[in-house]
Amino acid sequence: METRELRYFVAVAEELHFGRAAQRLGIAQPPLSRAIRRLERRLGATLLERGSRGTALTEAGSVLLREARAALEAVEAAERRTRRAALAAAGHPAVVLATKAGASSELLAKLLDAYAAEPDAVTVDVLLCGPGEQERLLRDGRADVALLHRPFDSTAGFDTEELSVEGQVVVLPAGHSLTGRSHVRMAEVTALPGLPMPRWPGPDGTSPDGPGPQVRDHTQLLQLIALGRACAVLPESSRAHLRGEHATVPVLDAPPVTTVIAWPPHSRSRAVAALVRTATAL
C-alpha cells in the first residue's frame, strides 16, 4: 500500500462522508471513490459500508484505520527526524524536549542547567504542551525526548528512565473547610459539593461527559479553583505554582506520580543519550 492510499482511506474513515473527505484532501470525489475501491480489491476486504443512511466502517475498516494512523505517524516521524539529523550534520545540532507546561518545572530547570554544562551539549529546544500531548509529540517525531508522567501518560513503545516519584494533593480554594485536615481520600474529593473535578480533553480533542468544567491548561484550571468552581488532584510539585488563593491537602490513596524521561527505542542520537544520562544523574 502507498502512503497516499492510506491518507485517502483515513480521511474517508474519519469523515464517514466521501464529499467531506474529498474536500479535506483537496481532490475531486470520483477519484477518491475509485482509490478506495482499488484498495478494497487489493486487500480483498470491504472497508466501508455505503448506504442510503451514510457511510460506516466495517470491522476490517476499523482495523485498517488504526493501523493506517500508526503507519502514517511513523512516516511523518521518520521525515521529521531525518530533517533534524541533516541539520545536525550541517553543523546545526539540536534536540527537542517535550514537556507538559507547568509540570516538573524544577526538575526541568535542573536538567537544562546540568546538560548545558556538558562539554558536548547542543541546543535544547523545549516544547511546552498541554496535558497528554507530549506523548503524541514524541511518537510523531516532533520531539526527540519527553518528560512523561505515569499513570497519566502511556510509555508503551518507548525507552524510559525513572527520574522521580511523588504523591498527590487536592488543590482547593483558600479557606475551604477541608484545608484544616492533615489528609483526605479520593472518595471525599470526588464527593465535594460544588467543586467538581475538571474534564481534560482526550487524544481526539473531546472532553469526557461529566459535571466538571472543561479545561485545556493549568492556568485556566487554577483560576477556576480560585473562583470556587472546581478542585483538582495534582502532583505535590504543583504547589510551587500556587498562589495565596489556593490551598492543598495530601490525598492518601491517590496513585503516586512517576516522572520519567522517554525516547524512541531506535534513537541513535548522541544528544538524546547525553540528555538522558544527565537526567538520571540528577
Accessible surface in RSA format (square Angstrom, percent):
REM  Atomic radii and reference values for relative SASA: ProtOr
REM  Chains: A
REM  Algorithm: Lee & Richards
REM  Probe-radius: 1.40
REM  Slices: 20
REM RES _ NUM      All-atoms   Total-Side   Main-Chain    Non-polar    All polar
REM                ABS   REL    ABS   REL    ABS   REL    ABS   REL    ABS   REL
RES MET A   1   120.59  62.4  48.04  31.8  72.55 172.7  51.31  43.6  69.28  91.8
RES GLU A   2   101.35  58.2  95.67  72.4   5.67  13.5  44.16  85.4  57.19  46.7
RES THR A   3    54.63  38.9  51.78  52.5   2.84   6.8  28.31  38.0  26.32  39.8
RES ARG A   4   104.65  43.9 102.55  52.3   2.10   5.0  54.80  74.9  49.84  30.2
RES GLU A   5    10.13   5.8   9.05   6.8   1.08   2.6   3.64   7.0   6.49   5.3
RES LEU A   6    13.85   7.7  13.85   9.9   0.00   0.0  13.85   9.7   0.00   0.0
RES ARG A   7    89.29  37.5  85.29  43.5   4.00   9.5  41.01  56.0  48.28  29.3
RES TYR A   8    33.04  15.4  33.04  18.8   0.00   0.0  13.19   9.9  19.86  24.5
RES PHE A   9     0.00   0.0   0.00   0.0   0.00   0.0   0.00   0.0   0.00   0.0
RES VAL A  10    12.14   8.0  12.14  11.0   0.00   0.0  12.14  10.5   0.00   0.0
RES ALA A  11     0.90   0.8   0.81   1.2   0.09   0.2   0.81   1.1   0.09   0.2
RES VAL A  12     0.00   0.0   0.00   0.0   0.00   0.0   0.00   0.0   0.00   0.0
RES ALA A  13     4.90   4.5   0.00   0.0   4.90  11.1   0.00   0.0   4.90  13.0
RES GLU A  14    74.51  42.8  40.83  30.9  33.68  80.2  20.91  40.5  53.59  43.8
RES GLU A  15    48.77  28.0  41.27  31.2   7.51  17.9   3.35   6.5  45.42  37.1
RES LEU A  16    73.38  40.9  65.10  46.6   8.28  20.8  65.10  45.7   8.28  22.3
RES HIS A  17    80.54  44.0  78.68  54.7   1.86   4.7  51.58  53.2  28.95  33.7
RES PHE A  18    21.04  10.5  17.60  10.9   3.44   9.0  17.60  10.7   3.44   9.9
RES GLY A  19    23.09  28.5   0.00   N/A  23.09  28.5  15.99  43.9   7.11  15.9
RES ARG A  20   119.31  50.1 115.19  58.7   4.12   9.8  53.81  73.5  65.50  39.7
RES ALA A  21     0.00   0.0   0.00   0.0   0.00   0.0   0.00   0.0   0.00   0.0
RES ALA A  22     4.43   4.1   4.43   6.8   0.00   0.0   4.43   6.2   0.00   0.0
RES GLN A  23   148.69  83.1 126.00  92.1  22.70  54.0  47.38 100.9 101.31  76.8
RES ARG A  24   118.66  49.8  80.24  40.9  38.42  91.5  46.38  63.4  72.28  43.8
RES LEU A  25    52.26  29.1  24.35  17.4  27.91  70.2  28.57  20.1  23.69  63.7
RES GLY A  26    66.83  82.4   0.00   N/A  66.83  82.4  35.81  98.3  31.02  69.5
RES ILE A  27    54.34  30.9  34.29  25.5  20.05  48.3  44.66  32.2   9.68  26.3
RES ALA A  28    60.78  55.9  44.31  68.4  16.47  37.5  54.46  76.7   6.31  16.7
RES GLN A  29    84.04  47.0  79.62  58.2   4.42  10.5  17.91  38.1  66.13  50.2
RES PRO A  30    77.46  56.5  70.51  64.3   6.95  25.3  77.17  63.7   0.29   1.8
RES PRO A  31    49.96  36.4  47.35  43.2   2.61   9.5  48.03  39.7   1.93  12.0
RES LEU A  32     0.00   0.0   0.00   0.0   0.00   0.0   0.00   0.0   0.00   0.0
RES SER A  33    35.41  29.9  35.33  47.2   0.07   0.2  27.18  57.9   8.23  11.5
RES ARG A  34   132.91  55.8 130.56  66.6   2.35   5.6  59.52  81.3  73.39  44.5
RES ALA A  35     2.96   2.7   1.65   2.5   1.31   3.0   2.09   2.9   0.87   2.3
RES ILE A  36     0.85   0.5   0.85   0.6   0.00   0.0   0.85   0.6   0.00   0.0
RES ARG A  37   119.80  50.3 119.31  60.8   0.49   1.2  31.47  43.0  88.33  53.5
RES ARG A  38    96.59  40.6  93.76  47.8   2.83   6.7  40.00  54.7  56.59  34.3
RES LEU A  39     0.64   0.4   0.64   0.5   0.00   0.0   0.64   0.4   0.00   0.0
RES GLU A  40    15.11   8.7  13.05   9.9   2.06   4.9   9.92  19.2   5.20   4.2
RES ARG A  41   168.40  70.7 141.38  72.1  27.03  64.3  80.07 109.4  88.33  53.5
RES ARG A  42   134.59  56.5  99.09  50.5  35.50  84.5  59.43  81.2  75.16  45.6
RES LEU A  43    74.33  41.4  45.23  32.4  29.10  73.1  49.02  34.4  25.31  68.1
RES GLY A  44    70.03  86.4   0.00   N/A  70.03  86.4  36.36  99.8  33.67  75.4
RES ALA A  45    35.32  32.5  22.36  34.5  12.96  29.5  32.44  45.7   2.88   7.6
RES THR A  46    74.85  53.2  64.71  65.6  10.14  24.2  28.11  37.8  46.74  70.7
RES LEU A  47     2.31   1.3   2.31   1.7   0.00   0.0   2.31   1.6   0.00   0.0
RES LEU A  48     1.31   0.7   0.00   0.0   1.31   3.3   0.00   0.0   1.31   3.5
RES GLU A  49    98.89  56.8  97.00  73.4   1.90   4.5  35.14  68.0  63.76  52.1
RES ARG A  50    77.49  32.5  45.58  23.2  31.91  76.0  40.14  54.9  37.35  22.6
RES GLY A  51    50.07  61.7   0.00   N/A  50.07  61.7  33.54  92.1  16.52  37.0
RES SER A  52   127.09 107.4  74.87  99.9  52.21 120.3  60.25 128.3  66.83  93.6
RES ARG A  53   245.19 102.9 203.90 103.9  41.29  98.3  83.03 113.5 162.16  98.3
RES GLY A  54    41.74  51.5   0.00   N/A  41.74  51.5  35.14  96.4   6.59  14.8
RES THR A  55    22.90  16.3  11.56  11.7  11.34  27.0   0.31   0.4  22.59  34.1
RES ALA A  56    52.18  48.0  51.25  79.1   0.93   2.1  52.18  73.5   0.00   0.0
RES LEU A  57    51.64  28.8  26.30  18.8  25.34  63.7  26.30  18.5  25.34  68.2
RES THR A  58    22.93  16.3  15.38  15.6   7.55  18.0  22.93  30.8   0.00   0.0
RES GLU A  59   152.19  87.4 137.16 103.8  15.03  35.8  56.01 108.3  96.18  78.5
RES ALA A  60    40.71  37.4  29.09  44.9  11.62  26.4  35.48  50.0   5.23  13.8
RES GLY A  61     0.00   0.0   0.00   N/A   0.00   0.0   0.00   0.0   0.00   0.0
RES SER A  62    50.75  42.9  46.06  61.5   4.69  10.8  27.97  59.6  22.77  31.9
RES VAL A  63    67.93  44.7  67.93  61.5   0.00   0.0  67.93  59.0   0.00   0.0
RES LEU A  64    17.52   9.8  16.05  11.5   1.47   3.7  17.44  12.3   0.08   0.2
RES LEU A  65    18.27  10.2  18.27  13.1   0.00   0.0  18.27  12.8   0.00   0.0
RES ARG A  66   142.64  59.9 137.25  70.0   5.39  12.8  71.65  97.9  70.99  43.0
RES GLU A  67    95.45  54.8  91.88  69.5   3.57   8.5  31.42  60.8  64.03  52.3
RES ALA A  68     1.35   1.2   0.00   0.0   1.35   3.1   1.35   1.9   0.00   0.0
RES ARG A  69   114.74  48.2 107.98  55.0   6.77  16.1  44.58  60.9  70.16  42.5
RES ALA A  70    58.31  53.6  47.64  73.5  10.66  24.3  53.27  75.0   5.04  13.3
RES ALA A  71    40.43  37.2  31.62  48.8   8.81  20.1  39.60  55.8   0.83   2.2
RES LEU A  72    17.11   9.5  17.11  12.2   0.00   0.0  17.11  12.0   0.00   0.0
RES GLU A  73    56.55  32.5  54.18  41.0   2.37   5.6  10.50  20.3  46.04  37.6
RES ALA A  74    59.60  54.8  48.37  74.7  11.22  25.5  54.57  76.8   5.03  13.3
RES VAL A  75    49.78  32.8  46.68  42.3   3.10   7.5  49.69  43.2   0.09   0.3
RES GLU A  76    59.90  34.4  59.44  45.0   0.46   1.1  12.14  23.5  47.76  39.0
RES ALA A  77     3.95   3.6   3.95   6.1   0.00   0.0   3.95   5.6   0.00   0.0
RES ALA A  78    56.79  52.2  47.81  73.8   8.98  20.4  56.13  79.0   0.66   1.7
RES GLU A  79    77.06  44.2  70.82  53.6   6.24  14.9  29.85  57.7  47.22  38.5
RES ARG A  80    70.41  29.6  67.77  34.5   2.64   6.3  18.59  25.4  51.82  31.4
RES ARG A  81    50.76  21.3  45.38  23.1   5.38  12.8  36.73  50.2  14.04   8.5
RES THR A  82    89.59  63.7  84.66  85.8   4.93  11.8  65.35  87.8  24.24  36.6
RES ARG A  83   148.90  62.5 143.94  73.4   4.97  11.8  65.88  90.0  83.02  50.3
RES ARG A  84    47.34  19.9  43.27  22.1   4.07   9.7  31.21  42.6  16.14   9.8
RES ALA A  85    60.56  55.7  48.94  75.5  11.61  26.4  55.43  78.1   5.13  13.6
RES ALA A  86    61.28  56.3  48.32  74.6  12.95  29.5  56.39  79.4   4.88  12.9
RES LEU A  87    97.23  54.1  96.81  69.3   0.42   1.1  97.03  68.1   0.20   0.5
RES ALA A  88    43.56  40.0  31.08  48.0  12.48  28.4  31.47  44.3  12.08  32.0
RES ALA A  89    94.89  87.2  50.68  78.2  44.21 100.6  63.54  89.5  31.35  83.0
RES ALA A  90    72.43  66.6  39.01  60.2  33.41  76.0  51.76  72.9  20.66  54.7
RES GLY A  91    55.20  68.1   0.00   N/A  55.20  68.1  32.18  88.3  23.02  51.6
RES HIS A  92   122.03  66.7 110.44  76.8  11.59  29.7  71.38  73.6  50.65  58.9
RES PRO A  93    56.57  41.2  50.23  45.8   6.34  23.1  50.28  41.5   6.29  39.1
RES ALA A  94    37.62  34.6  19.93  30.8  17.68  40.2  19.93  28.1  17.68  46.8
RES VAL A  95     1.04   0.7   0.91   0.8   0.13   0.3   1.04   0.9   0.00   0.0
RES VAL A  96    17.89  11.8  17.89  16.2   0.00   0.0  17.89  15.5   0.00   0.0
RES LEU A  97     0.00   0.0   0.00   0.0   0.00   0.0   0.00   0.0   0.00   0.0
RES ALA A  98     0.00   0.0   0.00   0.0   0.00   0.0   0.00   0.0   0.00   0.0
RES THR A  99     0.82   0.6   0.82   0.8   0.00   0.0   0.82   1.1   0.00   0.0
RES LYS A 100    26.51  12.9  25.87  15.9   0.64   1.5   2.16   1.9  24.35  25.9
RES ALA A 101    43.52  40.0  41.22  63.6   2.30   5.2  41.60  58.6   1.92   5.1
RES GLY A 102    39.96  49.3   0.00   N/A  39.96  49.3  19.57  53.7  20.38  45.7
RES ALA A 103    19.14  17.6  11.06  17.1   8.08  18.4  16.91  23.8   2.23   5.9
RES SER A 104    12.40  10.5   3.53   4.7   8.87  20.4   6.61  14.1   5.78   8.1
RES SER A 105    46.19  39.0  38.67  51.6   7.53  17.3  30.30  64.5  15.89  22.3
RES GLU A 106   119.66  68.7 111.34  84.2   8.32  19.8  50.74  98.1  68.92  56.3
RES LEU A 107    32.05  17.8  28.00  20.0   4.05  10.2  30.15  21.2   1.90   5.1
RES LEU A 108    20.28  11.3  20.28  14.5   0.00   0.0  20.28  14.2   0.00   0.0
RES ALA A 109    52.29  48.1  46.14  71.2   6.15  14.0  51.98  73.2   0.31   0.8
RES LYS A 110   112.28  54.8 106.48  65.3   5.80  13.8  64.59  58.1  47.69  50.8
RES LEU A 111     0.00   0.0   0.00   0.0   0.00   0.0   0.00   0.0   0.00   0.0
RES LEU A 112    50.40  28.1  46.58  33.3   3.82   9.6  46.84  32.9   3.55   9.6
RES ASP A 113   105.08  73.6  94.66  94.2  10.42  24.6  28.97  68.2  76.11  75.9
RES ALA A 114    34.11  31.4  22.12  34.1  11.99  27.3  31.48  44.3   2.63   7.0
RES TYR A 115     3.40   1.6   3.40   1.9   0.00   0.0   2.95   2.2   0.46   0.6
RES ALA A 116    75.47  69.4  48.85  75.4  26.62  60.5  53.03  74.7  22.43  59.4
RES ALA A 117    85.21  78.3  49.22  76.0  35.99  81.9  60.70  85.5  24.52  64.9
RES GLU A 118    79.43  45.6  72.64  55.0   6.78  16.1   8.68  16.8  70.75  57.8
RES PRO A 119   126.92  92.5  85.57  78.0  41.35 150.3  98.16  81.0  28.76 178.7
RES ASP A 120   127.27  89.2 107.50 107.0  19.77  46.7  41.91  98.6  85.36  85.1
RES ALA A 121    37.05  34.1   9.51  14.7  27.54  62.7   9.93  14.0  27.12  71.9
RES VAL A 122    33.67  22.2  19.02  17.2  14.65  35.3  27.48  23.9   6.20  16.8
RES THR A 123    83.82  59.6  71.76  72.7  12.06  28.7  45.42  61.0  38.40  58.1
RES VAL A 124    30.63  20.2   7.97   7.2  22.66  54.6   7.97   6.9  22.66  61.5
RES ASP A 125    69.45  48.6  65.37  65.1   4.08   9.7  24.94  58.7  44.51  44.4
RES VAL A 126    55.13  36.3  24.94  22.6  30.19  72.7  24.94  21.7  30.19  81.9
RES LEU A 127    64.80  36.1  64.17  45.9   0.63   1.6  64.80  45.5   0.00   0.0
RES LEU A 128   110.59  61.6  84.26  60.3  26.33  66.2  84.51  59.4  26.08  70.2
RES CYS A 129    13.24  10.0   3.56   4.0   9.68  22.7  13.10  33.2   0.14   0.2
RES GLY A 130    17.58  21.7   0.00   N/A  17.58  21.7  13.12  36.0   4.46  10.0
RES PRO A 131    32.71  23.8  21.12  19.3  11.59  42.1  21.43  17.7  11.28  70.1
RES GLY A 132    39.61  48.9   0.00   N/A  39.61  48.9  23.77  65.2  15.85  35.5
RES GLU A 133    67.36  38.7  66.61  50.4   0.75   1.8  11.39  22.0  55.96  45.7
RES GLN A 134     0.14   0.1   0.14   0.1   0.00   0.0   0.00   0.0   0.14   0.1
RES GLU A 135    36.07  20.7  36.07  27.3   0.00   0.0   4.14   8.0  31.94  26.1
RES ARG A 136   100.90  42.4  98.14  50.0   2.76   6.6  47.78  65.3  53.13  32.2
RES LEU A 137    12.16   6.8  12.16   8.7   0.00   0.0  12.16   8.5   0.00   0.0
RES LEU A 138     0.17   0.1   0.00   0.0   0.17   0.4   0.00   0.0   0.17   0.5
RES ARG A 139    70.55  29.6  56.87  29.0  13.68  32.6  31.52  43.1  39.03  23.7
RES ASP A 140    10.21   7.1  10.21  10.2   0.00   0.0   3.46   8.1   6.74   6.7
RES GLY A 141     0.00   0.0   0.00   N/A   0.00   0.0   0.00   0.0   0.00   0.0
RES ARG A 142    87.60  36.8  81.05  41.3   6.55  15.6  32.16  43.9  55.44  33.6
RES ALA A 143     0.00   0.0   0.00   0.0   0.00   0.0   0.00   0.0   0.00   0.0
RES ASP A 144    19.76  13.8  18.07  18.0   1.68   4.0   6.19  14.6  13.57  13.5
RES VAL A 145     0.00   0.0   0.00   0.0   0.00   0.0   0.00   0.0   0.00   0.0
RES ALA A 146     0.00   0.0   0.00   0.0   0.00   0.0   0.00   0.0   0.00   0.0
RES LEU A 147     0.00   0.0   0.00   0.0   0.00   0.0   0.00   0.0   0.00   0.0
RES LEU A 148     0.00   0.0   0.00   0.0   0.00   0.0   0.00   0.0   0.00   0.0
RES HIS A 149     6.87   3.8   6.87   4.8   0.00   0.0   4.23   4.4   2.64   3.1
RES ARG A 150    81.47  34.2  80.94  41.3   0.52   1.2  33.26  45.5  48.21  29.2
RES PRO A 151    80.73  58.8  49.52  45.1  31.21 113.4  55.37  45.7  25.36 157.6
RES PHE A 152   108.51  54.3  72.77  45.1  35.74  93.0  78.47  47.6  30.03  86.0
RES ASP A 153     9.70   6.8   3.73   3.7   5.97  14.1   1.67   3.9   8.03   8.0
RES SER A 154    53.09  44.9  41.23  55.0  11.86  27.3  37.91  80.7  15.18  21.3
RES THR A 155    27.07  19.3  19.93  20.2   7.14  17.0   0.43   0.6  26.64  40.3
RES ALA A 156    69.38  63.8  54.41  84.0  14.97  34.1  66.70  93.9   2.68   7.1
RES GLY A 157    59.83  73.8   0.00   N/A  59.83  73.8  39.74 109.1  20.09  45.0
RES PHE A 158    26.17  13.1   6.69   4.1  19.49  50.7   7.17   4.3  19.01  54.4
RES ASP A 159    57.78  40.5  54.53  54.3   3.26   7.7  11.16  26.3  46.62  46.5
RES THR A 160    46.15  32.8  23.25  23.6  22.90  54.6   1.12   1.5  45.03  68.1
RES GLU A 161    76.87  44.1  74.87  56.6   2.01   4.8   4.94   9.5  71.94  58.7
RES GLU A 162   102.67  58.9  77.84  58.9  24.83  59.1  23.97  46.4  78.70  64.3
RES LEU A 163    35.66  19.9   2.13   1.5  33.52  84.3   6.09   4.3  29.56  79.6
RES SER A 164    46.27  39.1  36.77  49.1   9.50  21.9  39.89  84.9   6.38   8.9
RES VAL A 165    84.25  55.4  52.30  47.3  31.94  77.0  52.30  45.4  31.94  86.6
RES GLU A 166    34.47  19.8  26.69  20.2   7.78  18.5  22.70  43.9  11.77   9.6
RES GLY A 167    27.49  33.9   0.00   N/A  27.49  33.9  20.41  56.0   7.08  15.9
RES GLN A 168     7.72   4.3   4.32   3.2   3.39   8.1   0.00   0.0   7.72   5.9
RES VAL A 169     0.08   0.0   0.08   0.1   0.00   0.0   0.08   0.1   0.00   0.0
RES VAL A 170     0.00   0.0   0.00   0.0   0.00   0.0   0.00   0.0   0.00   0.0
RES VAL A 171     0.00   0.0   0.00   0.0   0.00   0.0   0.00   0.0   0.00   0.0
RES LEU A 172     0.00   0.0   0.00   0.0   0.00   0.0   0.00   0.0   0.00   0.0
RES PRO A 173    19.37  14.1  19.37  17.7   0.00   0.0  19.37  16.0   0.00   0.0
RES ALA A 174    53.20  48.9  29.30  45.2  23.90  54.4  29.69  41.8  23.52  62.3
RES GLY A 175    74.74  92.2   0.00   N/A  74.74  92.2  38.60 105.9  36.13  80.9
RES HIS A 176    42.36  23.2  31.07  21.6  11.30  28.9  27.58  28.4  14.78  17.2
RES SER A 177   102.47  86.6  67.84  90.5  34.63  79.8  58.99 125.6  43.48  60.9
RES LEU A 178    20.76  11.6  20.76  14.9   0.00   0.0  20.76  14.6   0.00   0.0
RES THR A 179    45.46  32.3  23.14  23.5  22.32  53.2   8.66  11.6  36.79  55.6
RES GLY A 180    76.86  94.8   0.00   N/A  76.86  94.8  41.77 114.6  35.09  78.6
RES ARG A 181   104.22  43.8  89.91  45.8  14.31  34.1  44.63  61.0  59.59  36.1
RES SER A 182    89.76  75.9  63.67  85.0  26.10  60.1  57.09 121.6  32.67  45.8
RES HIS A 183    72.16  39.4  71.66  49.8   0.50   1.3  39.80  41.0  32.36  37.7
RES VAL A 184     0.14   0.1   0.00   0.0   0.14   0.3   0.14   0.1   0.00   0.0
RES ARG A 185   121.21  50.9 121.21  61.8   0.00   0.0  38.91  53.2  82.29  49.9
RES MET A 186    50.93  26.4  50.80  33.6   0.13   0.3  50.18  42.7   0.75   1.0
RES ALA A 187    74.89  68.9  62.12  95.9  12.77  29.0  68.95  97.1   5.94  15.7
RES GLU A 188    62.76  36.0  54.59  41.3   8.17  19.5  39.41  76.2  23.35  19.1
RES VAL A 189     0.68   0.4   0.00   0.0   0.68   1.6   0.00   0.0   0.68   1.8
RES THR A 190    89.60  63.7  56.81  57.6  32.79  78.1  44.67  60.0  44.93  67.9
RES ALA A 191    75.04  69.0  48.33  74.6  26.71  60.8  58.55  82.5  16.49  43.7
RES LEU A 192    24.68  13.7  13.78   9.9  10.89  27.4  14.38  10.1  10.29  27.7
RES PRO A 193   118.63  86.5  96.00  87.5  22.63  82.3 106.20  87.7  12.43  77.3
RES GLY A 194    61.29  75.6   0.00   N/A  61.29  75.6  40.14 110.2  21.15  47.4
RES LEU A 195    10.47   5.8   9.30   6.7   1.17   2.9   9.30   6.5   1.17   3.1
RES PRO A 196    35.80  26.1  25.88  23.6   9.92  36.1  35.72  29.5   0.08   0.5
RES MET A 197    60.55  31.4  53.01  35.1   7.54  18.0  53.01  45.1   7.54  10.0
RES PRO A 198    19.27  14.0   5.08   4.6  14.19  51.6   5.08   4.2  14.19  88.2
RES ARG A 199    43.59  18.3  41.94  21.4   1.65   3.9  10.85  14.8  32.74  19.8
RES TRP A 200    64.58  25.9  56.52  27.4   8.06  18.9  41.73  22.2  22.86  37.1
RES PRO A 201    30.96  22.6  16.81  15.3  14.14  51.4  16.81  13.9  14.14  87.9
RES GLY A 202    29.65  36.6   0.00   N/A  29.65  36.6  22.01  60.4   7.63  17.1
RES PRO A 203   142.00 103.5 108.03  98.5  33.97 123.5 119.18  98.4  22.82 141.9
RES ASP A 204   112.31  78.7  76.24  75.9  36.07  85.3  50.77 119.5  61.54  61.4
RES GLY A 205    34.38  42.4   0.00   N/A  34.38  42.4  26.43  72.5   7.95  17.8
RES THR A 206    87.08  61.9  79.32  80.4   7.76  18.5  69.31  93.1  17.76  26.9
RES SER A 207    25.96  21.9   3.36   4.5  22.60  52.1   2.13   4.5  23.84  33.4
RES PRO A 208    78.84  57.5  65.45  59.7  13.39  48.7  78.14  64.5   0.70   4.3
RES ASP A 209   144.70 101.4 117.43 116.9  27.28  64.5  38.02  89.5 106.68 106.4
RES GLY A 210    39.07  48.2   0.00   N/A  39.07  48.2  20.21  55.5  18.85  42.2
RES PRO A 211   130.48  95.1  94.32  86.0  36.16 131.4 107.17  88.5  23.31 144.9
RES GLY A 212     2.17   2.7   0.00   N/A   2.17   2.7   0.00   0.0   2.17   4.9
RES PRO A 213    33.33  24.3  22.25  20.3  11.08  40.3  33.09  27.3   0.24   1.5
RES GLN A 214   102.66  57.4  88.24  64.5  14.42  34.3  20.35  43.3  82.31  62.4
RES VAL A 215     0.40   0.3   0.00   0.0   0.40   1.0   0.08   0.1   0.31   0.9
RES ARG A 216   139.81  58.7 130.70  66.6   9.11  21.7  58.30  79.7  81.51  49.4
RES ASP A 217    66.16  46.3  65.15  64.8   1.01   2.4  29.27  68.9  36.90  36.8
RES HIS A 218    39.94  21.8  37.10  25.8   2.83   7.2  25.16  25.9  14.78  17.2
RES THR A 219   107.90  76.7 100.87 102.3   7.03  16.8  67.41  90.5  40.50  61.2
RES GLN A 220    73.43  41.1  68.13  49.8   5.29  12.6  26.56  56.5  46.87  35.5
RES LEU A 221     0.02   0.0   0.02   0.0   0.00   0.0   0.02   0.0   0.00   0.0
RES LEU A 222    15.72   8.8  15.72  11.2   0.00   0.0  15.72  11.0   0.00   0.0
RES GLN A 223   106.24  59.4 105.68  77.2   0.57   1.3  23.75  50.6  82.49  62.6
RES LEU A 224    36.92  20.6  36.92  26.4   0.00   0.0  36.92  25.9   0.00   0.0
RES ILE A 225     0.00   0.0   0.00   0.0   0.00   0.0   0.00   0.0   0.00   0.0
RES ALA A 226    30.59  28.1   7.40  11.4  23.20  52.8   7.44  10.5  23.16  61.3
RES LEU A 227   108.13  60.2  89.87  64.3  18.25  45.9  95.09  66.8  13.04  35.1
RES GLY A 228    27.34  33.7   0.00   N/A  27.34  33.7  14.88  40.8  12.46  27.9
RES ARG A 229   149.86  62.9 144.21  73.5   5.65  13.5  40.17  54.9 109.69  66.5
RES ALA A 230     0.00   0.0   0.00   0.0   0.00   0.0   0.00   0.0   0.00   0.0
RES CYS A 231     0.00   0.0   0.00   0.0   0.00   0.0   0.00   0.0   0.00   0.0
RES ALA A 232     2.15   2.0   1.97   3.0   0.17   0.4   2.15   3.0   0.00   0.0
RES VAL A 233    23.11  15.2   8.11   7.3  15.00  36.1   8.11   7.0  15.00  40.7
RES LEU A 234    14.94   8.3  14.94  10.7   0.01   0.0  14.94  10.5   0.00   0.0
RES PRO A 235    26.85  19.6  26.85  24.5   0.00   0.0  26.85  22.2   0.00   0.0
RES GLU A 236    68.20  39.2  65.13  49.3   3.07   7.3   9.05  17.5  59.15  48.3
RES SER A 237    52.88  44.7  36.47  48.7  16.40  37.8  43.70  93.1   9.17  12.8
RES SER A 238    14.19  12.0  12.13  16.2   2.06   4.8  14.04  29.9   0.15   0.2
RES ARG A 239   105.04  44.1  92.82  47.3  12.22  29.1  41.88  57.2  63.16  38.3
RES ALA A 240    85.98  79.1  42.88  66.2  43.10  98.0  55.65  78.4  30.33  80.3
RES HIS A 241    72.08  39.4  55.39  38.5  16.69  42.7  40.42  41.7  31.65  36.8
RES LEU A 242    36.41  20.3  12.33   8.8  24.08  60.5  12.33   8.7  24.08  64.8
RES ARG A 243   131.97  55.4 118.15  60.2  13.82  32.9  72.13  98.6  59.84  36.3
RES GLY A 244    73.41  90.5   0.00   N/A  73.41  90.5  45.47 124.8  27.94  62.6
RES GLU A 245    73.84  42.4  63.99  48.4   9.84  23.4  28.96  56.0  44.88  36.6
RES HIS A 246    14.97   8.2   0.03   0.0  14.94  38.2   0.03   0.0  14.94  17.4
RES ALA A 247    24.13  22.2  17.03  26.3   7.10  16.1  24.13  34.0   0.00   0.0
RES THR A 248    34.71  24.7  13.49  13.7  21.22  50.6   2.02   2.7  32.69  49.4
RES VAL A 249     0.61   0.4   0.40   0.4   0.20   0.5   0.61   0.5   0.00   0.0
RES PRO A 250    48.24  35.2  48.24  44.0   0.00   0.0  48.24  39.8   0.00   0.0
RES VAL A 251     6.98   4.6   0.00   0.0   6.98  16.8   0.07   0.1   6.91  18.7
RES LEU A 252    96.63  53.8  66.31  47.4  30.32  76.2  69.29  48.7  27.34  73.6
RES ASP A 253    72.73  50.9  44.66  44.5  28.07  66.4  31.16  73.3  41.57  41.5
RES ALA A 254    10.52   9.7   0.28   0.4  10.23  23.3   0.28   0.4  10.23  27.1
RES PRO A 255    68.26  49.7  62.56  57.0   5.70  20.7  68.26  56.4   0.00   0.0
RES PRO A 256    82.97  60.5  76.73  69.9   6.23  22.7  77.58  64.0   5.39  33.5
RES VAL A 257     0.19   0.1   0.15   0.1   0.05   0.1   0.15   0.1   0.05   0.1
RES THR A 258    17.36  12.3  17.36  17.6   0.00   0.0   0.27   0.4  17.09  25.8
RES THR A 259     1.35   1.0   1.35   1.4   0.00   0.0   0.00   0.0   1.35   2.0
RES VAL A 260     0.43   0.3   0.43   0.4   0.00   0.0   0.43   0.4   0.00   0.0
RES ILE A 261     0.00   0.0   0.00   0.0   0.00   0.0   0.00   0.0   0.00   0.0
RES ALA A 262     0.00   0.0   0.00   0.0   0.00   0.0   0.00   0.0   0.00   0.0
RES TRP A 263    42.01  16.9  42.01  20.3   0.00   0.0  26.01  13.9  16.00  26.0
RES PRO A 264     6.57   4.8   6.47   5.9   0.10   0.4   6.52   5.4   0.05   0.3
RES PRO A 265    70.28  51.2  52.78  48.1  17.51  63.6  53.04  43.8  17.24 107.1
RES HIS A 266   111.69  61.0  99.64  69.3  12.05  30.8  71.84  74.0  39.86  46.4
RES SER A 267    32.72  27.7  10.87  14.5  21.85  50.3  12.80  27.3  19.92  27.9
RES ARG A 268   196.58  82.5 163.94  83.6  32.64  77.7  88.35 120.7 108.23  65.6
RES SER A 269    48.40  40.9  32.04  42.8  16.36  37.7  32.05  68.3  16.34  22.9
RES ARG A 270   217.04  91.1 206.64 105.3  10.41  24.8  79.57 108.8 137.47  83.3
RES ALA A 271    18.18  16.7  10.51  16.2   7.67  17.5  15.13  21.3   3.06   8.1
RES VAL A 272     3.66   2.4   3.66   3.3   0.00   0.0   3.66   3.2   0.00   0.0
RES ALA A 273    43.39  39.9  36.09  55.7   7.30  16.6  42.57  59.9   0.82   2.2
RES ALA A 274    19.66  18.1  18.48  28.5   1.18   2.7  18.79  26.5   0.87   2.3
RES LEU A 275     0.00   0.0   0.00   0.0   0.00   0.0   0.00   0.0   0.00   0.0
RES VAL A 276    13.64   9.0  13.64  12.3   0.00   0.0  13.64  11.9   0.00   0.0
RES ARG A 277   152.93  64.2 147.58  75.2   5.36  12.8  72.69  99.3  80.24  48.6
RES THR A 278    12.59   9.0   6.77   6.9   5.82  13.9   9.59  12.9   3.00   4.5
RES ALA A 279     2.84   2.6   0.03   0.0   2.81   6.4   0.03   0.0   2.81   7.4
RES THR A 280    64.11  45.6  33.73  34.2  30.38  72.4  22.82  30.7  41.29  62.4
RES ALA A 281    86.80  79.8  48.66  75.1  38.14  86.8  58.83  82.9  27.97  74.1
RES LEU A 282    92.87  51.7  28.79  20.6  64.08 161.1  58.36  41.0  34.50  92.9
END  Absolute sums over single chains surface
CHAIN  1 A    15023.8      11448.3       3575.5       8409.1       6614.7
END  Absolute sums over all chains
TOTAL         15023.8      11448.3       3575.5       8409.1       6614.7
